[in-house]
Amino acid sequence: MNLLIIADGRSPITRRWIRMLEPLGYTINLVTTYPCTPVEGVQETVTFPVAFGHYSGSQAGGSTKNAGKRSRLISRFRNVAGDLRHWLGPWSVDHRKKEYEDLVLRLRPDLVHALRIPFEGMLASHTPPGIPVVVSTWGNDLTFHAESSGAMGDATRRALLRAEGLLSDTRRDLQLAHSWSFNPNKPSLMVVGNGGIDLSEIEQATRGVGLAVPWQVINPRGFRSGSVRNDTFFKAIPLILSHHPDIQFICPWMAGQPEALRWIEKFGIFNNVTLLPMLSQPELWREFARSMASVSVSIHDGTPNSLLEAMAIGCLPVCGNIESIREWIVNGENGLLVDPSDPTDLATAILRSIEDNDLHRSAAKRNRQIILERAEVSAVRRQVAEFYALVCKK
């Protein structure tokens, strides 16, 4: 199969999806909506920086000059930048229509797969007739971005109308997609969007790594405007420290983030919070293995990759109590669910994650079984290959 993937080439999710497909022997080309370093397993990479992606700082595998300065500017004007992307981003996609069509006609793929709707699925909606398109819903594509402006709503509908197949990592989004114009008679598949979890790879990377002393808690989500309540996270820390003053909080993706630095200064928690840059996958897994709990205070989300990794490694998930997370976590059984706007509720849950050894043991056992049943990489590969073949036959 000649497969064209449209995705954020910086993202670990994109790279893992492509890596998952490698054993299938596909020819894979990539349209990346952000500048990125080369992606292993890709024959040709073409950058289409729609929705002002060329102004973004680097992320996974990305490397752009002045990325740090851009990151600080974006951080300072995060909400304004988000609003502008939601109003002008669809226009920028349409502006590249002819260039994209010419590229697709040159590459002649058997199938186009956009790994999320904004703005990759919107670009895929301009795929010339006769070439099937698959769209994945990811995170808050339908619960936040689609509703953020009239332009985003129209572009979301157009993407789902054009799609011959839909992949989703939650039952919620499969249902929502129908209300956003995806034909329920077309093929759809619920499968994790990160390409699956390779337990043997994780076990190799974390072998010999034990829980940190003093106790450690990880927040792996970074800053995500409109979807993650990191203000709740930082407000909860002083409440936790009043009970256990030595606990350490590890925050990948937050190094140099002005918002995080302001919260740390406000609460005087310099000695208890470490802001880290983006970590390699093995480094992140080792931090999960050292941590008692993984905190994700989401108000909009799909199935976060960090949730699946924490579950696979035995790090107790402490998450916002939202519909998509409840598809994976039963409160008090294999994780803890909290009101994402309530620092006291979050602090209570994190304290329990540290003190309740029985919950830790039972949750770790249950979560490993869930990953084996629903997210193991070889099973995901088989399902995706069958789904691609089905869509191409339609």
C-alpha positions in Angstrom: 0.0 0.0 0.0 1.1 3.5 -0.8 0.0 5.5 2.3 0.0 9.3 2.7 -0.1 10.4 6.4 -1.0 14.0 7.3 0.1 14.8 10.8 2.3 16.8 13.1 5.6 15.3 12.3 7.1 16.6 15.6 4.7 14.5 17.6 5.7 11.3 19.4 2.2 10.0 18.5 2.9 10.5 14.8 6.2 8.8 15.0 4.9 5.8 16.9 2.0 5.4 14.5 4.4 5.2 11.6 6.7 2.9 13.5 3.7 0.6 14.3 3.0 0.4 10.5 6.6 -0.5 9.5 6.2 -4.3 9.7 3.3 -4.1 7.2 5.7 -3.0 4.4 3.7 0.0 3.3 5.3 2.9 1.4 4.7 5.8 3.7 4.9 9.5 2.8 4.3 12.3 5.3 2.7 15.7 5.0 3.7 17.4 8.3 1.9 20.6 9.4 4.9 21.7 11.5 8.5 21.8 10.6 10.2 18.7 12.0 13.4 16.6 11.8 13.3 13.4 9.6 10.9 10.7 10.6 12.1 7.2 10.5 10.2 4.9 8.1 9.0 7.8 5.8 10.0 7.9 2.2 9.3 11.6 1.6 8.3 14.3 4.0 6.7 17.6 2.8 6.0 20.5 5.2 2.6 22.2 4.9 2.6 24.7 7.8 -1.1 25.4 7.9 -2.7 27.3 10.7 0.6 29.2 11.3 2.5 26.1 12.2 5.7 27.7 11.0 5.5 30.1 13.9 5.5 27.3 16.5 8.4 26.3 18.6 9.9 22.8 18.4 8.3 19.8 19.9 9.1 16.1 19.5 11.9 15.8 17.1 11.4 19.4 16.0 14.1 21.9 15.6 13.5 25.5 14.7 15.8 28.5 15.2 14.5 30.8 17.9 12.2 28.1 19.1 12.7 29.2 22.8 11.8 32.8 22.0 8.7 31.7 20.1 7.7 29.4 22.9 7.9 32.3 25.4 5.8 34.5 23.1 3.2 31.8 22.5 3.1 31.1 26.2 2.5 34.8 27.0 -0.3 35.2 24.4 -1.5 31.6 24.5 -5.3 32.3 24.6 -5.1 35.0 21.9 -3.0 32.7 19.7 -5.5 29.9 20.2 -8.4 32.2 19.2 -6.6 33.4 16.1 -5.8 29.8 15.0 -9.5 28.9 15.4 -10.7 31.7 13.3 -7.9 31.9 10.7 -6.6 28.3 10.7 -9.3 26.9 8.4 -8.7 29.8 5.9 -5.0 28.9 5.9 -5.8 25.3 5.0 -8.0 26.4 2.1 -5.3 28.7 0.9 -3.0 25.7 0.4 -5.7 23.6 -1.4 -4.1 23.7 -4.9 -0.6 23.0 -3.6 -1.9 20.0 -1.7 -3.9 18.7 -4.6 -0.9 18.8 -6.8 1.2 17.0 -4.2 -1.4 14.2 -3.9 -1.6 13.8 -7.6 2.2 13.5 -7.8 2.4 10.9 -4.9 -0.6 9.0 -6.1 -1.4 7.3 -2.7 -3.8 4.4 -2.3 -5.0 6.0 0.9 -4.7 9.3 2.8 -4.8 9.2 6.6 -5.1 12.4 8.7 -4.2 11.7 12.3 -6.5 14.4 13.7 -9.1 16.7 12.4 -7.7 20.2 13.1 -5.9 21.0 10.9 -4.7 17.8 9.2 -8.2 16.3 8.5 -9.2 19.7 7.2 -6.3 19.6 4.7 -7.2 16.0 3.8 -10.7 17.1 2.9 -9.1 18.6 -0.3 -7.9 15.2 -1.4 -8.9 14.8 -5.1 -11.8 12.4 -5.8 -11.1 8.7 -6.2 -8.5 8.6 -3.4 -10.0 7.3 -0.1 -9.5 9.3 3.1 -9.4 8.1 6.7 -9.6 10.6 9.5 -8.7 10.1 13.2 -10.3 12.0 16.0 -7.8 12.9 18.7 -8.0 14.5 22.1 -10.5 17.4 22.0 -11.1 17.6 18.2 -14.9 17.4 18.6 -15.4 18.5 22.2 -13.4 21.8 22.0 -11.9 22.7 18.6 -14.9 22.0 16.5 -17.1 24.3 18.6 -14.5 27.1 19.0 -15.6 29.1 15.9 -18.0 29.0 13.0 -15.1 28.4 10.6 -13.8 25.5 12.7 -17.2 23.9 12.8 -17.7 24.2 9.0 -14.2 22.8 8.3 -14.8 19.9 10.8 -18.0 19.0 9.0 -16.2 19.1 5.6 -13.4 16.8 6.8 -15.9 14.3 8.2 -18.1 14.4 5.1 -15.0 13.7 2.9 -13.8 10.8 5.0 -14.5 7.3 3.9 -13.4 5.9 7.3 -13.1 7.1 10.8 -10.7 6.0 13.6 -11.4 7.1 17.2 -9.8 6.4 20.5 -13.1 6.8 22.4 -16.7 5.7 22.1 -17.7 9.3 22.8 -16.0 10.6 19.7 -17.5 7.9 17.4 -20.9 9.1 18.5 -20.1 12.8 18.3 -18.7 12.3 14.8 -22.1 11.4 13.5 -23.5 14.7 14.8 -20.7 16.4 12.9 -21.8 14.8 9.6 -19.8 11.6 9.5 -22.0 9.0 7.8 -22.7 6.1 10.3 -22.9 3.7 7.4 -19.2 4.2 6.6 -16.5 2.1 8.3 -15.3 3.2 11.7 -12.9 1.7 14.3 -12.3 2.4 17.9 -8.6 1.9 18.5 -5.9 3.8 20.5 -4.5 6.6 18.5 -0.9 6.3 19.6 -0.1 3.2 17.6 -0.4 0.9 20.6 1.7 0.1 23.6 4.8 -2.1 23.2 5.1 -3.7 26.7 8.4 -5.4 26.0 10.0 -2.1 24.9 8.7 -0.4 28.1 9.9 -3.2 30.3 13.4 -3.1 28.7 13.6 0.7 29.2 12.4 0.6 32.9 14.2 -2.5 34.0 15.9 -1.9 37.4 14.1 1.4 37.9 12.3 1.7 41.3 10.2 4.2 43.0 11.9 7.5 43.9 12.8 8.4 47.5 11.4 10.8 48.5 8.1 10.1 46.8 7.7 11.5 43.3 4.6 12.6 41.3 4.7 13.3 37.6 2.5 15.7 35.5 3.3 14.7 31.9 0.8 16.9 30.1 2.6 20.2 29.5 0.5 23.3 28.9 -2.5 22.8 26.7 -4.7 25.9 26.4 -8.4 25.1 27.0 -8.0 21.5 27.8 -5.7 20.9 30.9 -6.1 22.8 34.2 -2.5 23.1 35.3 -3.6 26.0 37.6 -5.5 23.3 39.6 -2.3 21.2 39.7 -0.1 23.9 41.0 -2.7 25.1 43.6 -2.9 21.6 44.9 0.9 21.3 45.6 1.0 23.4 48.8 -1.9 21.4 50.2 0.0 18.2 49.6 3.2 19.6 51.0 1.5 20.4 54.3 1.1 16.7 54.8 4.3 15.4 53.1 6.8 18.3 52.7 9.4 16.2 50.8 7.3 15.1 47.8 8.8 15.9 44.5 6.7 17.0 41.4 8.2 16.3 38.0 6.8 18.2 35.0 8.1 17.3 31.5 7.3 19.7 28.7 7.3 22.6 31.1 10.9 23.8 31.2 10.9 27.6 30.8 7.2 27.9 30.7 6.3 31.3 32.2 3.0 30.1 33.6 4.7 27.3 35.5 7.4 29.6 36.8 4.8 32.1 38.0 2.9 29.4 40.0 6.2 28.1 41.5 7.2 31.6 42.6 3.7 32.4 44.0 3.6 29.4 46.2 7.3 29.3 47.0 7.6 25.6 45.9 11.0 25.9 44.2 12.5 22.9 46.1 9.6 20.6 45.3 8.9 21.2 41.6 11.2 20.3 38.7 10.3 21.6 35.2 11.8 19.4 32.5 12.1 19.8 28.8 10.6 17.3 26.4 12.0 13.8 27.3 12.8 10.9 25.0 10.3 8.1 25.2 12.6 5.9 27.4 13.4 8.8 29.7 9.7 9.5 30.2 8.9 5.9 30.9 11.6 5.8 33.6 10.1 8.9 35.2 6.7 7.1 35.2 8.4 4.1 36.9 9.9 6.4 39.6 6.5 8.1 40.3 3.7 7.1 42.6 1.1 8.9 40.5 0.6 10.5 37.1 -1.5 13.6 37.2 -3.6 14.8 34.2 -6.2 17.5 35.1 -8.1 17.6 31.9 -11.4 19.2 31.1 -11.3 18.2 27.4 -9.5 15.0 26.3 -9.6 11.8 24.3 -7.3 8.9 25.4 -4.0 10.6 26.4 -0.9 8.6 25.4 0.5 9.5 28.9 -2.5 7.7 30.5 -1.8 4.5 28.6 1.9 4.6 29.4 1.2 5.3 33.1 -1.2 2.3 33.2 1.3 0.0 31.4 4.1 1.0 33.8 2.1 0.7 37.1 2.0 4.4 37.9 -1.4 5.3 39.4 -3.4 7.6 37.1 -5.0 10.6 38.8 -7.2 12.3 36.2 -9.9 14.8 35.6 -13.3 13.1 35.9 -14.5 13.4 32.2 -16.3 11.1 29.9 -13.4 9.9 27.8 -11.2 9.1 30.8 -14.0 7.1 32.4 -13.8 4.8 29.4 -10.5 3.6 30.9 -10.5 4.5 34.6 -13.0 3.4 37.3 -12.6 5.7 40.3 -11.0 4.0 43.2 -10.3 0.7 41.3 -7.6 1.3 38.7 -7.1 5.1 39.3 -8.5 8.2 40.9 -10.9 10.7 39.2 -11.1 14.3 40.4 -13.0 17.5 39.8 -10.5 19.3 37.5 -11.4 22.7 38.9 -10.9 21.7 42.6 -7.4 21.8 44.0 -8.5 20.3 47.3 -10.1 17.3 45.5 -6.9 16.8 43.5 -4.7 17.1 46.6 -6.8 14.5 48.4 -6.4 12.1 45.5 -2.7 12.6 45.2 -2.3 12.0 48.9 -4.3 8.8 48.6 -2.1 7.7 45.6 0.9 8.0 47.9 -0.6 6.4 51.0 -2.8 3.6 49.7 -0.5 0.7 49.0 -3.4 -1.7 48.4 -4.9 0.5 45.7 -1.5 0.8 44.1 -1.0 -3.0 43.8 -4.5 -3.8 42.6 -4.6 -0.9 40.1 -1.2 -1.8 38.6 -2.3 -5.4 38.0 -5.7 -4.4 36.6 -4.2 -1.7 34.3 -1.6 -4.0 32.8 -4.4 -6.4 31.9 -6.4 -3.5 30.3 -3.4 -2.5 28.2 -3.0 -6.1 27.0 -6.6 -6.4 26.0 -7.2 -2.9 24.5 -3.9 -1.3 23.5 -1.1 -3.8 22.8 0.8 -2.8 19.7 0.5 -6.1 17.6 -3.3 -6.1 18.1 -3.5 -2.5 17.1 -1.4 -3.2 14.0 -3.7 -6.0 12.9 -6.9 -4.0 13.4 -5.5 -1.0 11.5 -4.3 -3.0 8.6 -7.7 -4.7 8.3 -9.4 -1.3 8.5 -7.2 0.3 5.9 -7.9 -2.6 3.5 -11.7 -2.3 4.2 -11.7 1.4 3.4 -9.7 0.9 0.2 -12.2 -1.7 -1.1 -15.2 0.6 -0.6 
